């Protein structure tokens, strides 16, 4: 695969930039929505931009904020998303959008000012159907800082470049995404059955139909990690649960990176179960603890003492919650056959 230079074209002052539709699934984002939309509309991009907000049934003033934004700026459109589910919101917003390039942005995402310019330039240079970049986890509290460290480490998330960074090039999936409309239409948009993992699943379909998904590390989006152990465990439990659903739907999409957490959970459970009869079984969970502590020391350089002390707990929470979610994912979550209701 040919590599493409990252430097912008020299003719950017005279080129015509295509119009972009930014689609945002929004639920309970009263605090962040106005700033997120402002950052989109303030992009350093010379083409037209529209923003389509798909608003779910929020428990705060999100709807009022969205309606006010639409009243203040004709570039903002609001559509309903009665289900509150992310893939439904994305499809509703895409359906209401008008342009040939569609950028997915979350309601609390903070974009760099050249995000859309880099995305369009990358789309045109590579011929990709979807380009995206890095989910740049940035914490404020010591716990969030520990989570941010884990989410950018191979110990925490494997070799996924949209977490850990790396060179630009073809990828299985990317964070968020800027798409060609024809690619979304070719695969039928987001599969609304998938409450989680809908991005990975749709990127898989894009690649299966001959499309190219391209990782561009210059597209770096700030992300605030979950603030508590409970919230982090719930997040990764559902990640694991729905990744199993993807695996059942698309055979051959599971590799060792995804199997490592459930295998580790099974091994530790086995060690604990046999330990009353075979005490050496305790060496399995003990070895995991030692490995996580050692990994935390290696990857946690630069963290505060408080954050570093919490890093082993963060790694264990991510691994065990993801693995347990994968192992216990019920068959009833399987995607219904085409034509059946989900």
N, C-alpha and C positions, 0 to 999 in steps of 0.2 A: 504494500500500500504506500503510495507516494505521500511524503510528508509535505505540509504546506507551511510557509513562513508565517510568523505571527505579526510581522510588521504591517501597519496599515498601508493601503495603496497610496501612491503619490498623487493620484488624481481625485482625492476625496473632496477637494474644494469645488470640483465641477460635476461630480457624479450626481445622479438622481437617486435618492434613497427611497425605497418603496414604503408605502403606508403599512403600519403595524397595528394589529388589534391585541391589546393586553387583556387577558381574561383572568379574573381573580375569584376563586371560591372563598366566600366570606361567612364566618360564623363566630359570633361573640368576639368581635374585633374592635369594639368601641374605642379602646385605648390607642390602637395602632393604625387604624384604617386611614385616617386623614393624612398622616405622615407617609404611609406607604403609597397612597395615590399621588401625593405631592411629589414624591421622589420619581414616580413613573412619568408624570407630566413634565418634570423638570429635566428629563434625560437630555444629554448632549447628543441629540439626534435630529438631523435636518429634514426628515420625512414626517408625514402626518402620523399622529398617534391617537388612537381611541382606547378608552378603558371601559370594559364591561364587567360590572360587579354582579355576581350571582349570590344573592343574600339568603342564607338559611334562617330558620326560626330561632333567632338569638334571644338570650335572656337579658341582654343589656340594650343599650341605645344604638346598636349597630345599624339597624334599619334607618333610624333618624339621621345618623351621620352620613350614610350612603345617599339618602334622598337629598340632603343638603348639598353634598358634593355634586350631584347631578344637576341641581338647580343653579349652582354657581358656575358650572363649566359645561358647555354643550358637548365636550369631548367625552364626558362620563355618562354611561348608561347603566341603569339598574334593572335586573331581571330577577324574578323569584326562583328560589330553590326550595320547594316545600319539604323535601325529604331531609335536607340538612347534610346530605352525604356528598363527599368531595367529587367523585366521578360524575354524579348527576349535575352538580353545580358547574363543572367544567364543560360538560356537553351543552348545558343550557346557555352558558356564556358564549361558547363557540358558535352555537346556532344563531345567536343574536348579533354576532360580530360580522364585519363587512370586508375585511382585508385578507390578502393572500398570505400574509405572514402572521402567525399567532404566537404570542408569548404567554406562557403560564407564569403567573406571579402569585404568591400567597399574600393573604391580607396583612401579615406582619413582617413581610420580607423587606429588607433594606438593600436596595440595589446600588452598586457603584454607578456613577453618572454616565459612564460610557457603555453600560451593559448592553443596551439594544444595538448600539453601533457595532460593537465587537461581534454580537450575535449575527447580525445581518451580513457583515463582512465575511464571517466564517462560513455561513450558509452558502454565500456566493462563491467563495474560493474553493470549498470542498465538494460542493454539490450535495451536501447532506440533506436529509429530511428533517433532522432534529439536531440541534446543538444545545449544549448546556455545560455548566461548569461545576464549581466547588460549593458544597454546603459547608460554609465556614463557621463552625460552631464557636461561639464566643461567650464565655460565662462572666457573670458579675460576682456572685457569691462564691465562696470556696468550693461548695459542692458543684455548682454550675461549671466552675473552672476545671474541676476534676472530670466532669462529664465531657466537656469540650476537648480535653486532652485525650480521653478515651475514644471519642468519636473521630479523632484525626490520627489514630494509631492503628497499625495493622493488628495489634493484639486485640483491640476492641472491635474493629469492623472488617478485618481482613484486608484484601488488596483493592477494594473499591476506590477508584481514583477520584470519584466525586466527593469522597470523604478525606482521603489522604493526600490528594494532589498527584502530580505526575506530568508527563509529556502529553501534548495534544495528540489526538488520534481517534480511531474508531473505538467504540465502547459498547458494552451491553446496555447500559442505561446511564443517564445523567441526572443531575439535580434540576428540578423544574423543567425547563426546556423551551426552546423557540423553534417552532415548527413551520413547515410549508403546509398550507391548507390542503393541498391535494393529497399529502401523505395522510393527514387525519381522515379525509374523506375516503381514501383507499382502504383503510382498515376499520372504518366505521366509528371512529372516535374512541373515547374511553369506554371500557366495559364496565357498566354500572353494577355488575355483580360484586366487583372487588372493592370492599370497603377500605382495604389497605393494599399496598403493592400494586396499585393501578398504574403507576408510572412504569415500573419494570415490565408489567404485563403488556402494556401497549407498545413500549419500545421493542419488546420481543416480536410482536406482530409486525411492526414496521420493518424490522430486520428480516423476518421470515418472508415478507413480500418483496424483498430485494432492496429495501431502503438502507440508508447509512445513518447511524447515530454517532455523533462526533463529540468528543470531550474537549472542551476549550477552557484551560485553567484560568485564563484571564477573566472569565465570567464568574466572579467570586461574590457570593451572596451571604451576608451575615445571617446567622441563625442562633437563636437563644435556646439553650438546652433546657430540658425539664428541670424543675427546681428541687424536687424531692426524690427520695428513693422509691416511694410508692408510685409517683408519676412516671419515673423512668422505667420501672418494672412493668407497668401497664403498657407503656409504649412499645417496649421490646417484646413483650408477650404477644401483642397483636401483630407485630412485624413477623414473628416466627409462625404464628397461626396462619396468617394469610399467605406467607411464602410457601407453606405446605399446599395451600389451595392452588397456587400458581403451578406448583410442581405436578399436582394431579391433573391440571388442565393441559399443561404443555409438557409432555414427556421429554426427558433428556435435558431439562434445564437446571437440574441440581448437580452441584459439584462439591468437592471436599470443603470448600469455604463455608457452604451452607450446612453441611452435615456435621462440622466440627462441634458446634454447641450442643446439639441433641446427643451426639455420641459421648461428649464429656459428661452430660447430665446422667445418661444411662450408666456410664462407668462408675460415677460417684455413688449413684443409688445402689448399684450392685455391691460396691465395696462396703457400704453401710449395712446392707442386708446380710451379707455373709460374715461381717465382723464378729458377731457373737459366737460363731462356730469356727471362724478362721480370722483371728485378730489381724493378720497381715493385710486383710481387706481394707483396713483403715489407711493403708499407705496410698490408696488411690485418691481419696479426697485430700489427704495430707499433701500429696505431690501437687495437686491442683493449687492448693493454698500457697505452697512455696513458689510455684511458677508464677502465680498472679502477683505475689509480693515482689518477687525479683523483677518481673516485667514492669511493675509500677515504679520501682526505683530507676529502671533504665529509661522509661518513657516520661517520667514525671519531673525531669530536670527543668528548673525554672519556675515550678509551681511553688506557692507558699506552703509552709509546713502544714497548715490546716487542710489545704487542698490535697497535698500529697498523701496525708494520712487517710483521706477518704477515697483515694484512687483505687485501692484494691477492692473496696466495697462496690464501687461503680463498675469495675470490670466484671466482678462476679454477678452483679445484678443484671448486666446486659447479657452475659453469656447464659446464665441459668434461665432468665425469663424468656429469652429468644428460644433456647433449646426446649424448654417446657412447653411453650406455645406451639412449637413445631410438632412435638411428640403428641400433644393432646388435641391437635386440630381435628375437629369432628368431621366425619365424612359428609354430614348434612350440609357443610359449607361448600361442597363441591359445586362447580358451576352447572346449572341445569342445562339440559340439551337445548340446542337452538330451537326457538319457538316456544319453549316453556317459560313460565314466569319465574323471575328471580325473587 
